[in-house]
Amino acid sequence: MKSSFKQNAAFGIGAIGKDMVYALSASYVMFYYQDVLGLSATFVGTILMIARIFDAINDPFMGILVAKTKTKWGRFRPWLLGGTVLNAFVLYALFNAPNLEGTGLMVFFSVVYILWGMTYTMMDIPYWSMIPAVTETTEEREHLSVVGRTCAGVGNALITVFTVMAVKMLGGSSQRLGFGRLALIVAVLFVITEVICVMFIREKPENSTMQTTTVREMFRALFANDQAMVTVMTIVLINCALYITSNLIIYFFKYDLGGADWEGSYTLFNTVGGGSQILGMMLLYPLLRKKMSNISIFKLCLGLSITGYILILLVCLVGLSKNVMVLCGCGLFVFLANGMMTVLTTVFLSNSVDYGEVQSGHREESVIFSMQTFVVKLASGVAVFLTGIGLDLIGLVGNSDSGVAAEAQSASTILGLRLLMTILPICGLIAAFFVFTKNFILTDEKVREIGIKLRGEDHA
């Protein structure tokens, strides 16, 4: 059964919908509950961290449930459709909190957010796991994976770029109302896209049971492979830095840059950022690769990203933070570097799989890449926890629907926000640089040697 254009398109449409939902939750839950509804940032951050760590641990168990499923509709599609419908309802509830205060709101948020993570996992694991079940060859699987990842990026970008402006249009002066209406629209689109995906995806008939990965197997494979360990530690540090920025940037634009049209400036900054990351992945990296090794490019990227954060901090300290074009220019260093590092960390992880096979005789591809998903969620949880603590430490007080502008925050709070948004990521990136430089040994030459040992081929 060859994967058709219709099936590939349906798979991509499904990715757009599910990553719109993920991006809305991952990027705006902290802002909604802290700034709009007034919960403690430390409390929100703590719940987000607990939920994401639980979600990361829960992934392998969801994989086991899917593996044991056998229905006339297939193994994956029932979970995909059921999880989608449940998650859409929970997403709507998450951004349409009732008029509760104090303990009542805290309990509501805790329960609903954990339910959101569980129901999203219910559909996300089957979505990616079904690739081998709907394709015949390695080439088809790689192509479908690229389609899915690319379309997922589109869904993420749509939310990142348009959410703040959409909330303003849908809710006017009330961000609470705007977020609620936007969540309803996204939830409906989510269900529509996944229904299309389920309708046109066809699973191969199979009698065997899926191979599953436990948390214990993931850690065993990681600790037995020193290069995978280095790569994963580097990914955690880089992603912590980036997630801290992504959680704080909306506060920066609202309370530091400020102004009546801060939403437009925020949208412009994210548009430049998204385009720059794609440019880094698709154009700049291939150009640099012709002249430089992957390790050299990676070190350059870390240097560029650190430089970008330093420039942003300097721009703020010298009084140019109100100039969005200057901020975009400084951000280019970070965005371009991030785009290239996304490609490179995937390449390094793949190379570490080959390295591990030479060292142990066992190829642990599935467990190593499962660990990547695990640690990215872990990094996201740690970052949002640090963000919550930081917002409370600097004394930032949310006042979304009151219409109070940046002047409501004290000078020390604004300075603290600038430092949190730049110094913490710089520290994380510097740590990543030293961990990577000191321990990573898979040079281009080493990778070619490994390729010859494994397949008798000269791999560039």
FENURJO-V778520 format. One record per residue. N is the residue number from 1. PSI is psi in whole degrees, -180 to 180 (* if undefined). Layout:
N/PSI  N/PSI
This chain:
1/109  2/139  3/120  4/168  5/-41  6/-42  7/-42  8/-43  9/-42  10/-40  11/-43  12/-40  13/-40  14/-39  15/-39  16/-48  17/-46  18/-32  19/-20  20/-44  21/-46  22/-43  23/-40  24/-44  25/-48  26/-36  27/-23  28/-3  29/-45  30/-49  31/-44  32/-48  33/-29  34/-53  35/-40  36/-45  37/-15  38/15  39/157  40/132  41/-36  42/-42  43/-47  44/-45  45/-39  46/-45  47/-42  48/-42  49/-47  50/-44  51/-40  52/-34  53/-43  54/-41  55/-42  56/-42  57/-32  58/-23  59/-52  60/-35  61/-35  62/-38  63/-38  64/-43  65/-45  66/-42  67/-31  68/0  69/133  70/114  71/168  72/-15  73/1  74/-176  75/-32  76/-40  77/-38  78/-41  79/-42  80/-48  81/-45  82/-44  83/-36  84/-49  85/-46  86/-45  87/-35  88/-43  89/-43  90/-39  91/-44  92/-44  93/-37  94/-38  95/15  96/55  97/140  98/169  99/74  100/159  101/161  102/-129  103/-39  104/-46  105/-36  106/-44  107/-45  108/-50  109/-46  110/-48  111/-48  112/-39  113/-40  114/-39  115/-37  116/-46  117/-41  118/-45  119/-30  120/-42  121/-35  122/-32  123/-26  124/-43  125/-49  126/-34  127/-53  128/-29  129/-20  130/-3  131/-49  132/-22  133/-9  134/5  135/163  136/-37  137/165  138/-40  139/-42  140/-39  141/-43  142/-42  143/-46  144/-36  145/-42  146/-43  147/-47  148/-48  149/-40  150/-47  151/-33  152/-40  153/-37  154/-46  155/-43  156/-44  157/-39  158/-43  159/-45  160/-42  161/-42  162/-9  163/-51  164/-43  165/-39  166/-41  167/-40  168/-42  169/-40  170/-29  171/-4  172/-125  173/-9  174/104  175/-28  176/-48  177/-41  178/-45  179/-39  180/-45  181/-39  182/-40  183/-38  184/-45  185/-46  186/-40  187/-42  188/-46  189/-38  190/-50  191/-43  192/-47  193/-38  194/-31  195/-43  196/-44  197/-49  198/-36  199/-37  200/-11  201/135  202/123  203/145  204/141  205/132  206/146  207/-16  208/166  209/139  210/145  211/130  212/161  213/128  214/163  215/-39  216/-43  217/-39  218/-47  219/-36  220/-46  221/-37  222/-49  223/-24  224/-9  225/99  226/-32  227/-34  228/-40  229/-46  230/-45  231/-44  232/-42  233/-40  234/-43  235/-43  236/-47  237/-43  238/-45  239/-35  240/-46  241/-47  242/-38  243/-35  244/-45  245/-47  246/-30  247/-28  248/-20  249/-34  250/-36  251/-40  252/-47  253/-34  254/-43  255/-21  256/-60  257/-47  258/-155  259/164  260/-26  261/39  262/-29  263/-39  264/-39  265/-41  266/-42  267/-43  268/-45  269/-44  270/-33  271/-46  272/-42  273/-48  274/-43  275/-38  276/-39  277/-42  278/-41  279/-42  280/-43  281/-46  282/-24  283/-54  284/-44  285/-49  286/-36  287/-47  288/-33  289/-26  290/-24  291/-20  292/158  293/161  294/-39  295/-42  296/-41  297/-40  298/-44  299/-40  300/-42  301/-44  302/-41  303/-42  304/-43  305/-44  306/-43  307/-43  308/-44  309/-40  310/-42  311/-41  312/-44  313/-44  314/-42  315/-41  316/-42  317/-28  318/6  319/19  320/14  321/-15  322/-11  323/103  324/-30  325/-37  326/-42  327/-41  328/-40  329/-42  330/-39  331/-24  332/-39  333/-44  334/-45  335/-45  336/-44  337/-42  338/-40  339/-45  340/-37  341/-30  342/-43  343/-46  344/-40  345/-34  346/-42  347/-46  348/-38  349/-40  350/-43  351/-34  352/-27  353/-46  354/-43  355/-44  356/-35  357/-40  358/-40  359/-42  360/-17  361/1  362/136  363/116  364/45  365/-49  366/-41  367/-35  368/-44  369/-27  370/-38  371/-33  372/-47  373/-42  374/-51  375/-28  376/-42  377/-39  378/-45  379/-41  380/-42  381/-45  382/-42  383/-44  384/-30  385/-47  386/-37  387/-45  388/-46  389/-43  390/-43  391/-38  392/-37  393/-38  394/-6  395/28  396/128  397/121  398/142  399/44  400/-58  401/-3  402/-16  403/6  404/133  405/-168  406/-25  407/-19  408/-20  409/142  410/163  411/-37  412/-34  413/-44  414/-44  415/-43  416/-39  417/-43  418/-42  419/-42  420/-43  421/-19  422/-47  423/-45  424/-48  425/-39  426/-44  427/-43  428/-42  429/-37  430/-43  431/-42  432/-40  433/-46  434/-39  435/-45  436/-49  437/-39  438/-29  439/-19  440/126  441/1  442/75  443/170  444/-40  445/-43  446/-40  447/-39  448/-41  449/-42  450/-42  451/-40  452/-41  453/-39  454/-41  455/-1  456/26  457/157  458/101  459/127  460/*
